Amino acid sequence: QAQLVESGGGLVQPGGSLRLSCAASGFTFSIDAMSWYRQGPGKERELFASIGTRSISTDYADSVKGRFTISRDNAKNTVYLQMNTLTPEDTAVYYCRARSAGLWGQGTQVTVSS
């Protein structure tokens, strides 16, 4: 069955870093563009990072640009999100999205708090 399985969320202090992973299976990952979304408490789900099929094109929302990096390893069927200089406003559930396959990950909680 096609699915995305996320990992790496947790509690981190302001200024800290986390790396999220999203492992894909059951579809052809290498030809699917991937995105990361997040949804904070009481907020709409927002798209903030995307990557093309060959890692030659990335796009970021202004809120994360310069702090977050999306990457992928097609040999491992995995997309990553490196998050640096985290702030409390980054607290949200983070979701992986396979755009052509129309799949969502289960979501992983990231909490930034002192």
PyMOL commands that set and color helices and strands:
alter all, ss='L'
color gray80, all
select helices_A, chain A and resi 29-31+88-90
alter helices_A, ss='H'
color red, helices_A
select strands_A, chain A and resi 3-7+10-12+18-25+34-39+46-51+58-60+68-73+78-83+92-98+103-104+108-112
alter strands_A, ss='S'
color yellow, strands_A
deselect
rebuild
show_as cartoon
